[in-house]
Each structure stands twice: as structure tokens, then as C-alpha cells.
Amino acid sequence: MRKYFYPILLVGFAAAVAALFFFRKPEAVPQLKMRHGDLAAGGEWLNTQQAVAGLQAKLRTNPDDTKAQLLLAQAYMQEARVTGDHAYYDMAAMELLNNITRREPENFEALCCKASLNLTQHHFSEGLALAEQAVQLNPENAFVYGLLCDANVELGRYPEAVRMADKMNTIRPDLRAYARVSYLREIYGDLPGAIEAMTMAAKAGYPGLEQTEWSRIQLGHLYENTGDLQNAEKQYQEALNERPGYSYAFAGLGRVEKARRNYKEAIAYFQKARATVKDYAFADELTDLYRLNNEPAKADEMAKEAIAMLASDAKEADDNELMGHYADRELAYAYLKTKELDKALEHAKIEYARRPDNIDVEETLAWVHYKRGEFAEADKQMKRALRMKTKTPTLLCRAGLIATKTGRLAEGQALIREALALNPYLSLDLADEGKQLLAAR
């Protein structure tokens, strides 16, 4: 009897496989959401709809078409950037990419897209590992070196990030490469050089494309950090002209009006920004603006909204091993605004445990300690945050306040003066605290 047992098993197994093949339910293809308001205007949205519909049709015919899956994932990654709906589109893209890499573990483009998604979701170590895997498959591709640059920056490995950016520019100098050079120059304290490189990035892109106008927004922000409101406003207005309804251009114009103390106008710009794009930063900025405009109830409402958005992202990251946006650094600052200092410290420490060598994270932890009156701990972290000689005015002013509280008066005053000289329109509560300290001395 036993000699018939294994053939029967094999026949049964073959029948089961055949049934799965012929009668399996096709995997659901993630759908494109409708855009609204300004985002739904213009030819770009029509082109996106047509392209996605064509790819979805291919996948209904052949669910295993990896090229169509890759292109659809890339379309959804771009749609996340445009709409701010990362929670939906990043997950949709990752599902598609996982389908590809299960069948093709060495698919270079899919690995790069997965690395990019992990970086977007602040899973920096995972993003680095995927980019390192991809570069072994194609060491002459510029884009993968951009991913390696980004991951190393976020993990605080700045010399390695510079090496990766240099490699990227050697292979293909373009908008993406120039933008990374700009960011690294800013980290190393070269603000004029950062402006020069980001100007090159904006000029290298096609006007009106989201990537181009994003670079123009970054250029405007650099001008803001040097107190050049006129040039900052020019960049934001140009971005808005080239890409009507662009939320981040509205936000930039809002910051300019905030610096000019035109709070009503600033609020109107941020309300326009948040009308079309999901970004907690808009609610966060409105929290400050409503307080400055003597509207405390609205300020409290915006603060709660910002925290709710960030907490939702953080919960998704905890619940989902593959996806979910780590938002602990942002939550630390949000809780400072609601004066929930224990929660601010909790989230700052979580982020610090994740990437202890990143200077922005070190600055965040230092500032939380400062707000809690823990000046020795603040000083310890701020000294590390200053090690790259970064000249961001906010960083310098915070460092000056912390140095003063730990008894280094001359050093603290010099840092505050340097910050205010770089940007006389520094964040008003921070600038006022610095000015009061200088006046008291």
C-alpha cells in the first residue's frame, strides 16, 4: 500500500497547485484617489489619471507584469508627494514593490524604490540597507548614490554622505544631485554655497514640475534663513506662478508674512496650503500664528490637530513592520507647544535612540531639556549638535541660550548675536528670548 502513497500525494499536490493557478482571486490593484481643488486642475492630473488607468488595465490582464507594477508604484510615490497622502500611497506603492521583489529579489529599480519609500517614512536604517543592496547590482547609477547620501545624512554619517553626493555628481550632475550638495553645504555651515547649489538645482529642472518647484521652495527657505525676505518671496511667488495652487509655495509666502508680522495675511496663506495637501507642518505653523494673532482657542485646536496627525503616523509605524512614518522628532516639538514636557522628552529620546548621531535630533533633545530646565543635559547635547559648524540661525540662537544658562555668558551672547545677524527675522519667540537676554547683560 505504501508504494502508492507518494504518487497519490504528488497527484493531489499538483491538482491543488493547478486549482490555485486557475481559480485564484487576482490580487487587488491599489486604486488612484481623486484629487480636489487646485490639485485637480491642469493637464498634469489628466495625464496621471490616464497613465495609471493604463497600468491598472495591464495588471488586470496580467497581474504578474512586474514592469507595470514598478511604474504604478513610482506613480503612487509621486502622487504621495503631490497630495501629501503618504499614508495611503506609500503603502500602496510598497505592496506593489513587495510583489516584485518576492519574484525578483535583485530587481534594481524596485530595490531603489523601496529604499526611497523607507527614507520617506523615516525608516533610515532600512533604507540604507536596501540602497546598499541596490548599489551592488548597479554601481554606475546616479540615483542610488542619492539614496545612500540621504540615508547617511539622516543617520548622522556626514563624511560618507559627502562621498556619496560626490559620486552622484560625477555620474550625473542634475537637479537631484545639486540639491543634495546644497543640503550638505548647509550642514557644514556654508550658507552661500548652499544657495548657489540650490539655485543650480532649480534651474536644472523643467519649470512647473513638482520636483523643480520643490527645489525652488528649498531655495526660498535658504534665503529665509539668511534674512533675505525679498528673494525668498520671489522664489515662492515664482513657484506659485509655475505651479498654480502649490501648497508649499503658499506656506513659504505665509512664513514671509509671519516674519513681517502680518499675521492675518500669513494665516490666510497657510489656510490655502492646508486646503489641498495633508501636512502636519501647516497645522503646526498655524498654531504659532494664531497665538501671535491673539487667537488662543484656534491655536490650541491647531496644536491638537498637529499632534493627532503625527500620533496617527507614529501608531502606524509601531503597528506595521513594513511601513508607517516615524514622527517622534516632530512630536517632541509639537508637545513642547502644548507644554506637555514629559511627552516631549519621551519622543525626543525615542528619536535619539533611533539615530543618535544626527545633529537635528541632537538639537531637538537639547532644546527639550532646555525647556524642562535641565540645562546641563541640554548643554551636553547641544555641543554635539554644533560639531559640524552648522550656521542655521535657530540652532545658533538655541545654543546661545543654553550656553548662557550654563554660565558661559560671553559665548552665549556671541552665538545669539551671530544668529540675529544672519537672520533678523528669526522665529519671534526665540528671537525675543535672545534679545531679552542680551539686553539684560
Kinemage of the C-alpha trace (Angstrom):
@kinemage 1
@onewidth
@group {chain A} dominant
@subgroup {mainchain}
@vectorlist {calphas} color= white
{ca met a 1} P 0.000 0.000 0.000
{ca arg a 2} L 2.829 2.370 0.893
{ca lys a 3} L 4.283 2.313 -2.654
{ca tyr a 4} L 1.099 4.024 -3.918
{ca phe a 5} L 1.060 6.650 -1.193
{ca tyr a 6} L 3.672 9.093 -2.577
{ca pro a 7} L 2.309 9.138 -6.167
{ca ile a 8} L -1.133 9.871 -4.749
{ca leu a 9} L 0.322 12.744 -2.705
{ca leu a 10} L 2.082 14.159 -5.769
{ca val a 11} L -1.067 13.987 -7.845
{ca gly a 12} L -3.022 15.685 -5.083
{ca phe a 13} L -0.379 18.396 -4.741
{ca ala a 14} L -0.341 19.011 -8.499
{ca ala a 15} L -4.128 19.314 -8.504
{ca ala a 16} L -4.002 21.808 -5.658
{ca val a 17} L -1.393 23.932 -7.443
{ca ala a 18} L -3.451 23.859 -10.635
{ca ala a 19} L -6.531 24.942 -8.718
{ca leu a 20} L -4.638 27.832 -7.187
{ca phe a 21} L -3.383 28.870 -10.595
{ca phe a 22} L -6.677 28.662 -12.456
{ca phe a 23} L -9.078 29.720 -9.722
{ca arg a 24} L -7.022 32.126 -7.590
{ca lys a 25} L -8.504 35.504 -6.941
{ca pro a 26} L -6.323 38.182 -8.565
{ca glu a 27} L -4.556 40.454 -6.105
{ca ala a 28} L -6.325 43.780 -5.764
{ca val a 29} L -4.521 46.610 -7.515
{ca pro a 30} L -4.404 49.762 -5.347
{ca gln a 31} L -6.586 52.479 -6.813
{ca leu a 32} L -5.884 56.134 -7.557
{ca lys a 33} L -7.785 58.568 -5.340
{ca met a 34} L -9.469 61.611 -6.798
{ca arg a 35} L -7.730 64.939 -6.319
{ca his a 36} L -9.645 68.026 -5.231
{ca gly a 37} L -9.369 71.784 -5.587
{ca asp a 38} L -6.297 73.225 -7.281
{ca leu a 39} L -4.641 69.790 -7.407
{ca ala a 40} L -7.325 68.600 -9.809
{ca ala a 41} L -6.759 71.457 -12.258
{ca gly a 42} L -4.427 71.349 -15.238
{ca gly a 43} L -3.075 68.724 -17.587
{ca glu a 44} L -0.803 67.002 -15.069
{ca trp a 45} L -3.728 65.399 -13.235
{ca leu a 46} L -5.309 64.264 -16.512
{ca asn a 47} L -2.003 62.716 -17.609
{ca thr a 48} L -1.631 60.991 -14.235
{ca gln a 49} L -5.143 59.515 -14.444
{ca gln a 50} L -4.569 58.239 -17.973
{ca ala a 51} L -1.178 56.726 -17.143
{ca val a 52} L -2.446 54.996 -14.007
{ca ala a 53} L -5.562 53.687 -15.789
{ca gly a 54} L -3.368 52.175 -18.497
{ca leu a 55} L -1.111 50.462 -15.949
{ca gln a 56} L -4.069 49.137 -13.983
{ca ala a 57} L -5.557 47.702 -17.174
{ca lys a 58} L -2.283 45.878 -17.876
{ca leu a 59} L -2.281 44.425 -14.372
{ca arg a 60} L -5.866 43.217 -14.685
{ca thr a 61} L -4.805 41.342 -17.799
{ca asn a 62} L -1.513 40.135 -16.340
{ca pro a 63} L -1.202 40.511 -12.541
{ca asp a 64} L 2.447 39.406 -12.711
{ca asp a 65} L 3.577 42.202 -15.064
{ca thr a 66} L 6.482 43.492 -12.971
{ca lys a 67} L 7.193 46.445 -15.265
{ca ala a 68} L 3.627 47.698 -14.907
{ca gln a 69} L 3.781 47.170 -11.134
{ca leu a 70} L 7.009 49.161 -10.927
{ca leu a 71} L 5.666 52.066 -12.984
{ca leu a 72} L 2.460 52.128 -10.940
{ca ala a 73} L 4.446 52.130 -7.689
{ca gln a 74} L 6.505 55.063 -8.954
{ca ala a 75} L 3.331 56.908 -9.968
{ca tyr a 76} L 1.897 56.409 -6.482
{ca met a 77} L 5.124 57.578 -4.835
{ca gln a 78} L 4.891 60.788 -6.861
{ca glu a 79} L 1.195 61.143 -6.046
{ca ala a 80} L 2.102 60.961 -2.345
{ca arg a 81} L 4.481 63.891 -2.817
{ca val a 82} L 1.875 65.911 -4.698
{ca thr a 83} L -1.079 65.300 -2.373
{ca gly a 84} L 0.676 64.684 0.934
{ca asp a 85} L -1.341 61.482 1.356
{ca his a 86} L 1.677 59.335 2.235
{ca ala a 87} L -0.302 57.008 4.488
{ca tyr a 88} L -2.275 55.664 1.517
{ca tyr a 89} L 0.058 55.975 -1.455
{ca asp a 90} L 3.271 54.870 0.235
{ca met a 91} L 1.557 51.706 1.446
{ca ala a 92} L 0.048 51.107 -1.998
{ca ala a 93} L 3.460 51.534 -3.625
{ca met a 94} L 5.151 49.241 -1.105
{ca glu a 95} L 2.603 46.480 -1.734
{ca leu a 96} L 3.400 46.624 -5.437
{ca leu a 97} L 7.148 46.683 -4.852
{ca asn a 98} L 6.992 43.746 -2.445
{ca asn a 99} L 5.177 41.767 -5.129
{ca ile a 100} L 8.083 42.452 -7.471
{ca thr a 101} L 10.911 41.641 -5.060
{ca arg a 102} L 9.273 38.388 -3.952
{ca arg a 103} L 9.648 37.182 -7.524
{ca glu a 104} L 12.746 39.178 -8.456
{ca pro a 105} L 14.863 39.767 -5.323
{ca glu a 106} L 17.552 41.527 -7.369
{ca asn a 107} L 15.306 43.929 -9.277
{ca phe a 108} L 17.442 47.063 -9.062
{ca glu a 109} L 14.699 49.623 -9.701
{ca ala a 110} L 12.323 48.003 -7.215
{ca leu a 111} L 15.029 47.956 -4.528
{ca cys a 112} L 15.742 51.654 -5.142
{ca cys a 113} L 12.044 52.500 -4.871
{ca lys a 114} L 11.736 50.511 -1.646
{ca ala a 115} L 14.780 52.324 -0.258
{ca ser a 116} L 13.260 55.672 -1.206
{ca leu a 117} L 9.952 54.766 0.465
{ca asn a 118} L 11.726 53.735 3.651
{ca leu a 119} L 13.579 57.053 3.733
{ca thr a 120} L 10.316 58.941 3.181
{ca gln a 121} L 8.797 57.063 6.118
{ca his a 122} L 11.897 57.813 8.261
{ca his a 123} L 12.974 54.162 8.352
{ca phe a 124} L 16.516 55.309 7.680
{ca ser a 125} L 18.489 52.211 8.620
{ca glu a 126} L 16.218 50.021 6.487
{ca gly a 127} L 16.507 52.481 3.607
{ca leu a 128} L 20.290 52.432 3.860
{ca ala a 129} L 20.395 48.619 3.818
{ca leu a 130} L 18.226 48.468 0.681
{ca ala a 131} L 20.288 51.134 -1.092
{ca glu a 132} L 23.495 49.272 -0.223
{ca gln a 133} L 21.977 46.122 -1.704
{ca ala a 134} L 20.978 48.006 -4.861
{ca val a 135} L 24.352 49.659 -5.425
{ca gln a 136} L 25.997 46.237 -5.542
{ca leu a 137} L 23.750 45.418 -8.506
{ca asn a 138} L 24.382 48.664 -10.382
{ca pro a 139} L 27.319 50.741 -9.125
{ca glu a 140} L 27.127 53.181 -12.061
{ca asn a 141} L 23.642 54.524 -11.354
{ca ala a 142} L 23.478 58.093 -10.016
{ca phe a 143} L 20.090 57.798 -8.288
{ca val a 144} L 21.190 55.056 -5.905
{ca tyr a 145} L 24.044 57.246 -4.675
{ca gly a 146} L 21.469 59.931 -3.904
{ca leu a 147} L 19.637 57.429 -1.726
{ca leu a 148} L 22.888 56.490 0.008
{ca cys a 149} L 23.616 60.179 0.557
{ca asp a 150} L 20.180 60.796 2.097
{ca ala a 151} L 20.349 57.772 4.382
{ca asn a 152} L 23.802 58.660 5.657
{ca val a 153} L 22.765 62.265 6.297
{ca glu a 154} L 19.767 61.176 8.343
{ca leu a 155} L 21.885 58.726 10.344
{ca gly a 156} L 24.499 61.411 11.027
{ca arg a 157} L 27.258 59.886 8.901
{ca tyr a 158} L 28.137 63.144 7.200
{ca pro a 159} L 31.563 62.384 5.639
{ca glu a 160} L 30.085 59.285 3.983
{ca ala a 161} L 27.120 61.352 2.768
{ca val a 162} L 29.546 63.788 1.125
{ca arg a 163} L 31.335 60.903 -0.584
{ca met a 164} L 28.036 59.580 -1.948
{ca ala a 165} L 26.974 63.046 -3.188
{ca asp a 166} L 30.316 63.473 -4.952
{ca lys a 167} L 29.862 60.102 -6.628
{ca met a 168} L 26.347 61.063 -7.716
{ca asn a 169} L 27.554 64.331 -9.250
{ca thr a 170} L 30.382 62.560 -11.040
{ca ile a 171} L 27.964 60.155 -12.730
{ca arg a 172} L 25.116 62.562 -13.478
{ca pro a 173} L 25.017 66.177 -12.276
{ca asp a 174} L 21.349 67.214 -12.315
{ca leu a 175} L 18.622 68.716 -10.137
{ca arg a 176} L 18.709 65.863 -7.637
{ca ala a 177} L 22.497 65.912 -7.359
{ca tyr a 178} L 22.735 69.698 -6.946
{ca ala a 179} L 20.023 69.653 -4.256
{ca arg a 180} L 22.000 67.169 -2.185
{ca val a 181} L 25.147 69.257 -2.495
{ca ser a 182} L 23.140 72.234 -1.248
{ca tyr a 183} L 21.880 70.394 1.809
{ca leu a 184} L 25.345 69.136 2.719
{ca arg a 185} L 26.845 72.606 2.335
{ca glu a 186} L 24.164 73.911 4.694
{ca ile a 187} L 25.055 71.224 7.244
{ca tyr a 188} L 28.734 72.147 7.011
{ca gly a 189} L 27.961 75.838 7.604
{ca asp a 190} L 28.331 77.151 4.036
{ca leu a 191} L 25.054 79.021 3.509
{ca pro a 192} L 26.203 80.988 0.419
{ca gly a 193} L 27.393 77.722 -1.141
{ca ala a 194} L 24.091 76.061 -0.273
{ca ile a 195} L 22.183 78.861 -2.015
{ca glu a 196} L 24.447 78.564 -5.070
{ca ala a 197} L 23.879 74.800 -5.386
{ca met a 198} L 20.098 75.015 -4.853
{ca thr a 199} L 19.910 77.768 -7.478
{ca met a 200} L 21.592 75.344 -9.883
{ca ala a 201} L 19.059 72.670 -8.897
{ca ala a 202} L 16.065 74.910 -9.590
{ca lys a 203} L 17.500 75.987 -12.947
{ca ala a 204} L 18.219 72.376 -13.949
{ca gly a 205} L 14.591 71.303 -13.644
{ca tyr a 206} L 11.689 71.767 -16.036
{ca pro a 207} L 9.503 74.679 -14.801
{ca gly a 208} L 6.237 73.596 -13.221
{ca leu a 209} L 7.201 70.030 -12.380
{ca glu a 210} L 6.779 69.205 -8.707
{ca gln a 211} L 10.468 68.323 -8.279
{ca thr a 212} L 11.570 71.636 -9.801
{ca glu a 213} L 9.261 73.768 -7.718
{ca trp a 214} L 10.176 71.802 -4.589
{ca ser a 215} L 13.790 72.813 -5.238
{ca arg a 216} L 12.679 76.422 -5.662
{ca ile a 217} L 10.885 76.217 -2.299
{ca gln a 218} L 14.092 74.945 -0.669
{ca leu a 219} L 15.970 77.859 -2.225
{ca gly a 220} L 13.416 80.267 -0.810
{ca his a 221} L 13.828 78.708 2.624
{ca leu a 222} L 17.602 79.190 2.439
{ca tyr a 223} L 17.004 82.854 1.675
{ca glu a 224} L 14.692 82.988 4.689
{ca asn a 225} L 17.454 81.587 6.896
{ca thr a 226} L 19.738 84.410 5.796
{ca gly a 227} L 17.093 87.074 6.431
{ca asp a 228} L 16.619 87.833 2.721
{ca leu a 229} L 12.837 88.006 2.688
{ca gln a 230} L 12.710 89.733 -0.692
{ca asn a 231} L 14.480 86.914 -2.520
{ca ala a 232} L 12.607 84.283 -0.507
{ca glu a 233} L 9.288 85.828 -1.533
{ca lys a 234} L 10.462 85.965 -5.158
{ca gln a 235} L 11.179 82.210 -5.173
{ca tyr a 236} L 7.839 81.330 -3.578
{ca gln a 237} L 5.927 83.556 -5.970
{ca glu a 238} L 7.746 82.089 -8.973
{ca ala a 239} L 6.962 78.568 -7.758
{ca leu a 240} L 3.308 79.548 -7.452
{ca asn a 241} L 3.301 81.065 -10.949
{ca glu a 242} L 4.852 77.930 -12.464
{ca arg a 243} L 2.712 75.534 -10.426
{ca pro a 244} L -0.586 77.262 -9.534
{ca gly a 245} L -2.063 76.248 -6.194
{ca tyr a 246} L 1.225 74.753 -4.964
{ca ser a 247} L 0.721 74.356 -1.222
{ca tyr a 248} L 4.375 74.683 -0.254
{ca ala a 249} L 4.633 77.980 -2.136
{ca phe a 250} L 1.633 79.258 -0.160
{ca ala a 251} L 3.355 78.103 3.040
{ca gly a 252} L 6.558 79.928 2.068
{ca leu a 253} L 4.655 83.144 1.452
{ca gly a 254} L 2.956 82.604 4.808
{ca arg a 255} L 6.326 82.422 6.568
{ca val a 256} L 7.427 85.624 4.834
{ca glu a 257} L 4.320 87.445 6.058
{ca lys a 258} L 4.855 85.979 9.526
{ca ala a 259} L 8.376 87.402 9.571
{ca arg a 260} L 6.926 90.778 8.596
{ca arg a 261} L 4.405 90.390 11.454
{ca asn a 262} L 1.476 90.412 9.041
{ca tyr a 263} L -0.229 87.594 10.899
{ca lys a 264} L -3.648 87.822 9.272
{ca glu a 265} L -2.103 87.514 5.796
{ca ala a 266} L 0.165 84.692 6.958
{ca ile a 267} L -2.797 82.748 8.357
{ca ala a 268} L -4.642 83.111 5.044
{ca tyr a 269} L -1.692 81.648 3.133
{ca phe a 270} L -1.426 78.647 5.448
{ca gln a 271} L -5.153 78.039 5.239
{ca lys a 272} L -4.744 77.856 1.462
{ca ala a 273} L -1.812 75.483 1.868
{ca arg a 274} L -3.701 73.021 4.047
{ca ala a 275} L -6.826 73.122 1.880
{ca thr a 276} L -5.302 70.709 -0.643
{ca val a 277} L -2.306 68.927 0.906
{ca lys a 278} L -2.120 66.811 4.060
{ca asp a 279} L 0.891 68.020 6.034
{ca tyr a 280} L 1.031 68.359 9.809
{ca ala a 281} L 3.507 71.242 9.366
{ca phe a 282} L 0.721 73.540 8.181
{ca ala a 283} L -1.270 72.966 11.384
{ca asp a 284} L 1.946 73.402 13.368
{ca glu a 285} L 2.667 76.773 11.741
{ca leu a 286} L -0.932 77.888 12.277
{ca thr a 287} L -0.564 77.050 15.977
{ca asp a 288} L 2.127 79.713 16.263
{ca leu a 289} L 0.337 82.199 14.049
{ca tyr a 290} L -2.947 82.027 15.939
{ca arg a 291} L -1.082 82.620 19.209
{ca leu a 292} L 0.719 85.592 17.700
{ca asn a 293} L -2.623 86.886 16.415
{ca asn a 294} L -4.183 86.597 19.899
{ca glu a 295} L -6.473 83.692 18.987
{ca pro a 296} L -5.567 81.143 21.694
{ca ala a 297} L -8.568 78.838 21.145
{ca lys a 298} L -7.701 78.382 17.474
{ca ala a 299} L -4.046 77.900 18.413
{ca asp a 300} L -4.979 75.092 20.796
{ca glu a 301} L -7.171 73.492 18.125
{ca met a 302} L -4.318 73.529 15.597
{ca ala a 303} L -1.852 72.138 18.147
{ca lys a 304} L -4.165 69.217 18.867
{ca glu a 305} L -4.665 68.606 15.145
{ca ala a 306} L -0.907 68.538 14.517
{ca ile a 307} L -0.362 66.078 17.367
{ca ala a 308} L -3.244 63.872 16.184
{ca met a 309} L -1.772 63.660 12.681
{ca leu a 310} L 1.699 62.843 13.987
{ca ala a 311} L 0.433 60.366 16.580
{ca ser a 312} L -1.522 58.536 13.890
{ca asp a 313} L 1.655 58.219 11.819
{ca ala a 314} L 3.624 57.013 14.838
{ca lys a 315} L 0.984 54.398 15.718
{ca glu a 316} L 1.006 53.108 12.150
{ca ala a 317} L 4.789 52.765 12.340
{ca asp a 318} L 4.500 50.808 15.597
{ca asp a 319} L 1.735 48.547 14.279
{ca asn a 320} L 3.159 47.877 10.834
{ca glu a 321} L 6.593 46.324 10.474
{ca leu a 322} L 6.866 47.284 6.813
{ca met a 323} L 5.517 50.821 6.789
{ca gly a 324} L 4.417 53.770 8.868
{ca his a 325} L 6.011 57.152 9.357
{ca tyr a 326} L 8.302 57.553 12.368
{ca ala a 327} L 7.389 61.010 13.662
{ca asp a 328} L 8.926 61.193 17.137
{ca arg a 329} L 11.143 64.218 16.500
{ca glu a 330} L 8.169 66.178 15.170
{ca leu a 331} L 6.033 65.009 18.099
{ca ala a 332} L 8.655 66.250 20.548
{ca tyr a 333} L 8.340 69.793 19.182
{ca ala a 334} L 4.546 69.550 18.984
{ca tyr a 335} L 4.309 68.577 22.645
{ca leu a 336} L 6.564 71.482 23.596
{ca lys a 337} L 3.921 73.800 22.156
{ca thr a 338} L 1.234 72.256 24.339
{ca lys a 339} L 3.640 72.337 27.312
{ca glu a 340} L 3.456 68.546 27.734
{ca leu a 341} L 7.139 68.376 28.578
{ca asp a 342} L 7.239 64.747 29.720
{ca lys a 343} L 5.787 63.590 26.399
{ca ala a 344} L 8.168 65.870 24.519
{ca leu a 345} L 11.132 64.265 26.287
{ca glu a 346} L 9.768 60.760 25.718
{ca his a 347} L 9.556 61.239 21.964
{ca ala a 348} L 12.859 63.103 21.715
{ca lys a 349} L 14.574 60.178 23.432
{ca ile a 350} L 12.883 57.656 21.135
{ca glu a 351} L 14.182 59.521 18.101
{ca tyr a 352} L 17.624 59.885 19.669
{ca ala a 353} L 17.809 56.134 20.300
{ca arg a 354} L 16.977 55.579 16.636
{ca arg a 355} L 19.668 57.927 15.249
{ca pro a 356} L 21.935 59.385 17.938
{ca asp a 357} L 24.461 60.945 15.544
{ca asn a 358} L 22.089 63.185 13.580
{ca ile a 359} L 22.641 66.842 14.512
{ca asp a 360} L 18.955 67.775 14.083
{ca val a 361} L 17.964 65.052 16.539
{ca glu a 362} L 20.681 66.161 18.965
{ca glu a 363} L 19.385 69.735 18.708
{ca thr a 364} L 15.834 68.548 19.386
{ca leu a 365} L 16.826 66.645 22.517
{ca ala a 366} L 18.924 69.603 23.697
{ca trp a 367} L 16.012 72.001 23.245
{ca val a 368} L 13.561 69.746 25.078
{ca his a 369} L 15.991 69.537 28.011
{ca tyr a 370} L 16.318 73.338 27.929
{ca lys a 371} L 12.551 73.824 28.070
{ca arg a 372} L 12.447 71.449 31.057
{ca gly a 373} L 15.118 73.477 32.857
{ca glu a 374} L 17.656 70.642 32.544
{ca phe a 375} L 20.467 72.881 31.379
{ca ala a 376} L 23.432 70.540 31.913
{ca glu a 377} L 21.802 67.831 29.788
{ca ala a 378} L 20.842 70.437 27.186
{ca asp a 379} L 24.415 71.713 27.018
{ca lys a 380} L 25.820 68.207 26.537
{ca gln a 381} L 23.557 67.518 23.550
{ca met a 382} L 23.949 70.981 22.027
{ca lys a 383} L 27.730 70.712 21.976
{ca arg a 384} L 27.374 67.608 19.823
{ca ala a 385} L 24.813 69.306 17.598
{ca leu a 386} L 27.287 72.109 16.897
{ca arg a 387} L 30.157 69.841 15.901
{ca met a 388} L 29.553 70.272 12.148
{ca lys a 389} L 29.794 74.099 12.428
{ca thr a 390} L 26.283 74.423 11.011
{ca lys a 391} L 25.148 78.064 10.794
{ca thr a 392} L 21.381 77.688 10.933
{ca pro a 393} L 20.163 80.742 12.899
{ca thr a 394} L 17.696 78.741 15.007
{ca leu a 395} L 20.434 76.303 16.038
{ca leu a 396} L 22.858 79.127 16.887
{ca cys a 397} L 20.300 81.028 18.960
{ca arg a 398} L 19.258 77.947 20.901
{ca ala a 399} L 22.925 77.115 21.506
{ca gly a 400} L 23.475 80.650 22.774
{ca leu a 401} L 20.588 80.464 25.211
{ca ile a 402} L 21.787 77.104 26.524
{ca ala a 403} L 25.393 78.301 26.885
{ca thr a 404} L 24.205 81.310 28.854
{ca lys a 405} L 22.178 79.168 31.234
{ca thr a 406} L 25.259 77.068 31.970
{ca gly a 407} L 27.374 80.100 32.866
{ca arg a 408} L 29.225 80.706 29.585
{ca leu a 409} L 27.863 84.223 29.152
{ca ala a 410} L 30.269 85.595 26.563
{ca glu a 411} L 29.987 82.506 24.361
{ca gly a 412} L 26.207 82.510 24.633
{ca gln a 413} L 25.873 86.180 23.742
{ca ala a 414} L 28.193 85.757 20.755
{ca leu a 415} L 26.089 82.882 19.422
{ca ile a 416} L 22.838 84.827 19.848
{ca arg a 417} L 24.306 87.877 18.084
{ca glu a 418} L 25.535 85.674 15.234
{ca ala a 419} L 22.071 84.139 14.864
{ca leu a 420} L 20.315 87.506 14.769
{ca ala a 421} L 22.892 88.914 12.349
{ca leu a 422} L 22.286 86.017 9.979
{ca asn a 423} L 18.512 86.288 10.238
{ca pro a 424} L 16.939 89.322 11.923
{ca tyr a 425} L 13.524 87.703 11.332
{ca leu a 426} L 14.311 84.632 13.387
{ca ser a 427} L 11.341 82.793 14.915
{ca leu a 428} L 9.816 85.517 17.058
{ca asp a 429} L 9.608 83.788 20.444
{ca leu a 430} L 13.184 82.580 20.064
{ca ala a 431} L 14.438 85.970 18.878
{ca asp a 432} L 12.625 87.767 21.688
{ca glu a 433} L 14.156 85.458 24.291
{ca gly a 434} L 17.597 86.057 22.830
{ca lys a 435} L 17.131 89.823 22.653
{ca gln a 436} L 15.889 89.965 26.233
{ca leu a 437} L 18.938 88.071 27.395
{ca leu a 438} L 21.276 90.423 25.511
{ca ala a 439} L 19.518 93.473 26.927
{ca ala a 440} L 19.740 92.086 30.458
{ca arg a 441} L 23.530 91.831 30.123
